[in-house]
Amino acid sequence: MNISVIDLIKLGQKYCKLWPEKAELARYFSDYRAVQSARFVCRYFPALSLFTVIMQLYFASGFFSGNGNINNAINALPQALVYGIFLLSIPVQALVMLGVKADKILPPPLASWYRSGLEKALTQGSNKHLNDLATSNPRYIDLAQLLHITYASRNT
C-alpha cells in the first residue's frame, strides 16, 4: 500500500477526527491514547513553537536586562528557527504515524470483533452508512468509522 506522505497526513487527520473521545475505549484500544496525544500535539504545539521562537529572540537580544541590541537577536535567529521548526514538525510526525496506523489491516481477533460489531449494528439498523463498512480486510480506519457511527447513533 504505497501512499504519499500528503495522503498519509490526510488519512491521519481523518483517523484522528473519526476516533471517538470516549475514555472507556482506552481499556480496549491502545489507539485511544495515541489519538489523544496527537490531538493535544496538533492543538498546542504550533503556538508553543511560535512562543519558543519569540522568547529565544527576546532573551538573546538582551532587552529584558536593559542593554539590548538587535544584532544579538539576529545572531540568535538561526537557532530559534531550528527549535521552532522542530516543534512544528511534531504534529506532522504524529499525523503521519496515525495515517500509517489507520492504513494497517486489523489483526484477526480484532477483525472478527469488528465483523461481529458490524453485524450487530446492521441488525439494529442504526445508520445507513454501515453498509459501506462491510469489507473482507478491515483496516483501523474502518474500525474508527464503525466506532464513530455507533457512538454517534447512541447519542442521538
N, C-alpha and C positions, 0 to 999 in steps of 0.2 A: 504494500500500500504506500506508494510514493506520493507524498503530499508536500507541497511547497511550504515554506516557513510562514508565509502570509496566511495560507489556508489553515495551518496548524493553530495560529494565533486566533483566527476567527472561530475555529472549532472549539478552542479553549474558552473563548468568551461565551459561546453558546452553551457549552457544558456548565460553565460557572453560573450562568443565568438560569438554566433549567434545574439544577440541583436544588431540591427544597431546603429551606432553612428550618429544619426540624431537628432539635437536639437529640431526639431518640434514635435518629439514624446513625449517630456516632458509634453506638454499640454494635451495629451490624456492618457498617461500611467504613473502611479507612479513608475513602474518598471524601467523606464529610469534612474531616479536618483539613485535608489538602485544599478543598474548595473554600473553606472558611479562611484559611491562610491567604489564598490567592485573592479573595475579596478584600481582605484587610490591606494587603500589599498594593493592590490596584487603586484602592481608595486613598491611602495616605502617603505612599512613597513619592508621588510626583511633587507634592507640597514639601515633603521632607527634603527632597533633592534641591528644590529652589531655596529653601531655608538654609541648607548647608552651604550652598554657593555664596549666598549673601553674607552669612555670618563669617565665613572664611575670609572674604574680601574685606569685611568690616574690621575684623581683628588684625588682619595683615596690614591694613592701611595705617593703623595707629591712631585713628581719630578719637577712639574712646579714651585714650590716655592724654590727649591734648597736643601731641606732637605728630599729627597725621600728615601723610604725604600720599598723593595719588599714585606716584611711581611705585610705592610699596604694594598697593592694591593691584596694579598692572603686573607686577612681578609675580604675585600670588595667583593670578588668573588661571594659568595652565593647571596648577594643582587643584584649584577649586573646581574647574570644569571636569577634571578627571573624576573627582568624587561625585559630582553631580550626575555625570553620565553613568557612572557605576550604579548609583541609586535609581536612576531612571531605567536601567536595564533589568532590574529585579522583577518588576511587574511583567515585562515582556517574557522573561525566563519562566515565570510562573504560568503564564498563559500558554506558552509552548509546551510545558510539561503537562498541563491539563489537556491540551489538544492531543498529545501523544497517548495519554491515558484514555481519552474519550474514543479514540480510534481503535483501541485494542478489543479483541474478541473476548467475551466473557468466558471464564473457566467453566468446565462442565457442571459443577454443582450449582454455581450461580446462574448459569444459563437455564438449568432445569427449574430453579426457583423463579427465574424471570418468566419462563413459559407458563408455569402454574399461576403466577400472579396475573399474567396477561389473560389467561383463560377465566379466572375469577372476575376480573374487571369486565371482560366481554360479556359474561353471563349476567352481570348486574346491569349492563348496558349504560354505563355511566357517561361515556363520551364517544363521539363518533370518530375521533382521531385514533382510537385504539387499534382499528383495523390496519392502519399504516405501520404499526409497530410489529406486526407478525412477520418474522424473518427466521431463516434457518440458522444463521450465525449472528446472534445478537451481540452488539458491542456495548461498551459502557455508556455511550451517548444514548442508546436505546433504553438502557436501564434508567438513566436520568430522566428521559422523557416519560417513561412509564410512572416513575415516582412523582414527577411533577403533575401529570394528569390526574393520578389517583388522589394526591393531596389536594389539588385544586377542586376536584369534584366533591371531596368531603367538606370543604369549606363553604360551598355554595348551597 
